[in-house]
Amino acid sequence: QEVKEENSPQYQNSKKLASHEPRNYKWWISIIMYAFFVIFGQSASTLLGRLYYDKGGKSVWVATLAQLAGFPIVIPCYCLAPPKSCTKNEQIRQPSAVILALVYFSFGICLVAYSLMYSIGLLHLPVSTFSLICASQLAFNALFSFFLHSQKFTPFIINSLVLLTISSSLLIFQTNPASHVEVSKGKYAIGFICTIGASAGYGLMLSLTQLTFRKLLKGETQAKVFEMVIYQSLVATSAAILGLFISGEWKGLSIEVEEFELGKFSYAMTLIETAIASQLFVIGTIGLILKVSSLFSNAISVLGLPVIPIVAVIFFNDRMDAVKAIAMVLAIWGFVSYVYQCYLDNQSSKNEYRNGSEVSKSPLLEEVS
């Protein structure tokens, strides 16, 4: 009987109307909170990572580990946010523990892989250049969303992707690629390639996360966000620790701590603060994917990228030359174009909801008359 009701036209119509129903204030508060986590966490973790390298840090595996090892702070939040109570049918549809373990393990390996590439890129590139190259992640995410989620490309979205791609590509043609003299052109190229590769991996993982929420982890709950953060970060942290020992970088850590320009306490605090900021970024990213989509989450991330070069000029004496300035303007322009498309989609959804509500009410009016 329940299956018949779900397949009935009335049920499908009500389900369609619910998808276009205006969001309540709690939904908007969640979006604002997650967006703040993304922008603040991304900016803070990137600048702290640059500070680690500038003041004597040399280990890319330690920098990678700092991005991943902050997940224990999420555990109390997970305990305080129990999942929603599910009906019997919803419980039957839940994936098995083996499938979930494979998903989280795969995500953890992807997470440590692109985090390592980000660390290498940040080591060899000025922070302003690094952050602007990361804008290409939106183009990669849109490409994967097209194949995995049948993402529609409107003129405004295409305009946004083109501008963001040009924004990051402009940095290739800088006459003086490295603002710090000790970085050679070869290392700059390695940093550029690793950052592009990390952006592609990040875009793919966002699309796969959205696919996981849509196919496996159904229903919007805070607990699912925390659960995914904890398990994939646990796998990624374990892999980073293994990489630290296999590479042999752990042998030089004592010397690195002693030679850190700001002192031992500042060395520890830099890594701890990086871990906290990185976890805020991950929570915000996954939360926005759950509430909206991977492309929206990535667009919010790209919005925070122009903030980093400005702060880097103030605190790290990075040069803001004409090429970077133009690239930053194009990145902002591309994001505004995407936001305008979101506005048009929202208006269209409201109209659909109103029209659908009027159609659904008309039979009742006929019965009353």
C-alpha positions in Angstrom: 0.0 0.0 0.0 2.9 2.4 0.9 4.6 1.7 -2.4 1.4 2.4 -4.3 1.0 5.7 -2.5 4.6 6.7 -3.3 4.0 6.0 -7.0 0.7 7.8 -7.2 0.5 11.1 -9.1 -0.7 13.0 -6.0 2.4 11.9 -4.0 4.8 12.8 -6.8 3.2 16.2 -7.2 3.4 16.9 -3.5 7.1 15.8 -3.5 7.8 18.1 -6.5 6.1 21.0 -4.7 8.1 20.4 -1.5 11.4 20.7 -3.5 10.4 24.2 -4.6 9.0 25.3 -1.2 10.7 28.4 0.1 13.4 27.7 2.8 12.7 28.6 6.4 15.0 30.8 8.6 16.8 27.8 10.1 17.9 26.8 6.6 19.3 30.2 5.9 21.1 30.4 9.2 22.8 27.1 8.4 23.8 28.4 5.0 25.3 31.6 6.5 27.1 29.6 9.2 28.6 27.1 6.7 29.6 29.9 4.3 31.4 31.7 7.2 33.2 28.5 8.1 34.4 28.0 4.4 35.6 31.6 3.9 37.2 32.0 7.4 38.7 28.5 7.5 40.1 28.6 4.0 41.7 32.1 4.5 43.1 31.3 8.0 44.5 27.8 7.1 46.2 29.1 3.9 47.9 32.1 5.6 49.0 29.9 8.6 50.4 27.4 6.2 52.4 30.2 4.5 53.5 31.4 7.9 54.8 27.9 8.8 57.0 27.8 5.7 58.2 31.4 5.9 59.4 31.0 9.5 61.4 27.8 9.0 59.0 25.0 8.5 60.2 22.6 5.7 58.1 19.4 5.9 55.3 19.1 3.4 53.9 16.1 5.3 53.7 18.1 8.6 51.9 20.8 6.7 49.6 18.2 5.2 49.0 16.6 8.6 48.1 20.0 10.1 45.3 20.2 7.6 43.8 16.9 8.5 44.5 16.1 12.2 41.9 18.6 13.7 38.9 16.2 13.4 38.8 15.3 17.1 37.2 18.8 17.8 34.3 17.6 15.7 33.5 14.6 17.9 31.7 16.5 20.7 29.6 18.2 18.0 28.7 14.8 16.5 27.6 13.5 19.9 25.4 16.5 20.5 23.8 16.3 17.1 22.1 12.9 16.9 20.6 11.9 13.5 17.0 12.3 12.8 14.6 9.5 13.6 13.9 7.5 10.5 10.8 5.6 9.4 11.0 1.9 8.8 11.3 2.3 5.0 14.1 4.8 5.4 16.0 2.4 7.6 15.8 -0.3 5.0 17.4 2.0 2.4 20.4 2.8 4.6 23.7 1.5 3.1 25.6 -1.3 4.7 28.6 -0.7 7.0 30.9 -2.2 4.4 29.8 0.3 1.7 30.1 3.2 4.1 33.6 2.1 5.1 34.7 1.9 1.4 33.2 5.3 0.7 34.9 7.0 3.7 38.2 5.2 3.0 38.2 6.3 -0.6 37.4 9.9 0.4 40.1 9.8 3.0 42.7 8.8 0.5 41.6 11.5 -1.9 41.6 14.0 0.9 45.2 13.3 1.9 46.3 13.2 -1.8 45.0 16.6 -2.7 46.0 18.1 0.7 49.6 16.9 0.0 49.6 18.6 -3.4 48.2 21.8 -1.9 51.1 21.7 0.7 53.7 21.3 -2.1 52.0 24.1 -4.1 52.0 26.4 -1.1 55.7 25.6 -0.4 56.8 26.8 -3.9 54.4 29.6 -4.6 53.6 33.0 -3.1 50.4 32.8 -1.1 48.6 35.3 -3.4 49.5 33.3 -6.5 48.6 30.0 -4.8 45.1 31.3 -3.8 44.3 32.7 -7.3 45.3 29.4 -9.0 42.9 27.6 -6.6 40.1 29.5 -8.3 40.3 26.9 -11.1 38.7 24.4 -8.8 35.3 25.8 -9.7 35.8 24.9 -13.4 36.9 21.4 -12.5 33.9 21.0 -10.2 31.5 22.2 -12.8 32.9 19.7 -15.3 32.5 16.8 -12.9 29.0 18.1 -11.9 28.0 18.0 -15.6 28.8 14.3 -15.9 27.8 13.2 -12.4 24.8 15.4 -11.7 23.7 16.6 -15.2 24.5 20.2 -14.3 22.9 22.7 -16.6 25.2 25.3 -18.1 23.5 28.6 -18.6 25.2 31.6 -20.2 25.9 33.1 -16.7 27.5 29.9 -15.4 29.6 29.6 -18.6 30.7 33.2 -18.2 31.6 32.5 -14.6 33.7 29.4 -15.5 35.5 31.2 -18.3 36.4 34.2 -16.2 37.6 32.0 -13.3 39.7 29.9 -15.7 41.3 33.0 -17.3 41.9 34.4 -13.8 44.1 31.5 -12.8 45.7 31.1 -16.3 46.9 34.7 -16.3 49.4 33.8 -13.5 51.4 31.6 -16.0 52.5 34.7 -17.9 54.1 36.5 -15.0 57.6 37.7 -15.8 58.8 37.1 -12.3 56.9 34.1 -11.1 58.3 33.8 -7.6 58.1 36.7 -5.2 60.7 35.1 -3.0 64.0 34.8 -4.8 65.1 31.4 -3.5 62.4 29.6 -5.5 63.6 28.6 -9.0 61.4 28.5 -12.1 61.5 24.7 -11.9 60.1 24.6 -8.4 57.6 27.3 -9.3 56.4 25.0 -12.2 56.1 22.0 -9.7 54.1 24.2 -7.3 51.8 25.4 -10.2 51.2 21.8 -11.4 50.6 20.5 -7.9 48.1 23.3 -7.2 46.2 22.7 -10.4 46.2 18.9 -9.7 44.9 19.5 -6.1 42.2 21.8 -7.5 41.1 19.1 -9.9 41.1 16.5 -7.1 39.1 18.8 -4.8 36.5 19.5 -7.5 36.1 15.8 -8.1 35.7 15.0 -4.4 33.1 17.7 -4.0 31.0 16.2 -6.8 31.4 12.7 -5.4 30.4 13.9 -2.0 27.2 15.3 -3.4 26.6 12.0 -5.2 27.1 10.2 -1.9 24.5 12.4 -0.1 22.0 11.9 -3.0 22.4 8.1 -3.4 23.5 6.8 0.0 23.2 9.3 2.9 19.7 10.6 2.3 18.1 13.3 4.4 19.5 16.6 5.7 21.0 16.2 9.2 24.0 17.9 10.9 25.1 14.5 12.2 25.9 13.2 8.7 28.1 16.2 8.0 30.1 15.6 11.2 30.2 11.8 10.5 31.7 12.3 7.1 34.2 14.8 8.4 35.4 12.5 11.2 35.7 9.2 9.3 37.4 10.6 6.1 39.7 12.8 8.2 40.6 9.8 10.3 41.7 7.8 7.3 43.5 10.8 5.8 45.3 11.6 9.0 46.5 8.0 9.3 47.8 8.1 5.7 49.6 11.4 6.4 51.3 10.0 9.5 52.4 7.0 7.5 53.7 9.2 4.8 55.6 11.3 7.3 57.5 8.2 8.6 58.0 6.6 5.2 59.5 9.8 3.7 61.9 10.2 6.7 60.8 13.8 7.3 60.1 12.9 11.0 63.9 12.7 11.6 64.3 16.4 11.1 61.4 17.6 13.1 63.4 18.3 16.3 65.8 20.5 14.4 62.8 22.2 12.6 61.2 23.0 16.0 64.5 24.4 17.3 65.1 26.6 14.3 61.6 27.9 13.9 62.0 31.7 14.0 59.0 32.4 16.3 59.9 29.8 18.9 58.7 26.4 20.0 55.3 27.6 21.4 54.5 29.5 18.2 55.5 26.5 16.1 53.0 24.3 18.0 50.3 27.0 18.0 50.7 27.5 14.2 50.0 23.9 13.5 47.1 23.6 16.0 45.4 26.7 14.6 45.9 25.4 11.1 44.2 22.2 12.1 41.3 24.0 13.6 40.8 26.4 10.7 41.1 23.5 8.2 38.4 21.5 10.0 36.1 24.6 10.0 36.6 24.8 6.2 35.8 21.1 5.7 32.7 21.3 7.9 31.5 24.3 6.0 32.2 22.7 2.6 30.4 19.5 3.3 27.5 21.3 5.0 26.9 23.5 1.9 27.0 20.4 -0.3 24.4 18.7 1.9 22.1 21.8 2.0 22.6 23.0 -1.6 25.1 21.5 -4.0 28.8 20.9 -4.6 29.0 23.7 -7.2 27.5 26.2 -4.7 29.9 25.1 -2.0 32.8 25.6 -4.4 31.5 29.0 -5.4 31.5 30.2 -1.8 35.1 28.8 -1.5 36.2 30.8 -4.6 34.5 33.9 -3.1 37.0 33.7 -0.2 40.1 33.4 -2.4 40.4 37.1 -3.3 40.6 37.9 0.4 43.8 35.9 0.8 46.0 38.0 -1.6 44.9 41.2 0.1 45.8 39.9 3.5 49.0 38.4 2.1 50.1 41.8 0.8 49.6 43.3 4.3 51.1 40.5 6.5 53.6 38.7 4.2 54.8 41.6 1.9 53.6 39.8 -1.2 53.6 41.9 -4.3 50.2 42.7 -5.8 51.2 43.4 -9.3 48.9 44.3 -12.3 48.5 40.6 -13.3 47.4 39.5 -9.9 45.0 42.5 -9.6 43.4 41.7 -13.0 43.2 38.0 -12.0 41.5 38.9 -8.7 39.0 41.2 -10.5 38.1 38.5 -13.0 37.6 36.0 -10.1 35.2 38.3 -8.3 33.4 39.0 -11.6 33.1 35.3 -12.3 31.6 34.7 -8.8 29.1 37.5 -9.2 28.0 36.0 -12.5 27.4 32.7 -10.8 25.5 34.3 -7.9 23.2 36.1 -10.3 22.4 32.7 -11.9 21.5 31.4 -8.5 19.2 34.4 -8.0 17.4 33.6 -11.3 17.1 30.0 -10.3 15.6 31.0 -7.0 13.0 33.3 -8.6 12.1 30.5 -11.0 11.6 28.1 -8.1 9.4 30.5 -6.3 7.2 31.0 -9.4 7.0 27.2 -9.9 6.0 26.7 -6.3 3.2 29.4 -6.5 1.9 27.9 -9.8 2.0 24.4 -8.4 0.2 25.4 -5.2 -2.6 27.1 -7.2 -3.0 23.9 -9.4 -3.1 21.6 -6.3 -5.7 23.8 -4.6 -8.1 24.0 -7.6 -9.7 20.5 -7.2 -10.5 21.3 -3.5 -12.2 24.6 -4.6 -14.2 22.7 -7.1 -15.4 20.2 -4.4 -16.4 23.0 -2.1 -18.3 24.8 -4.8 
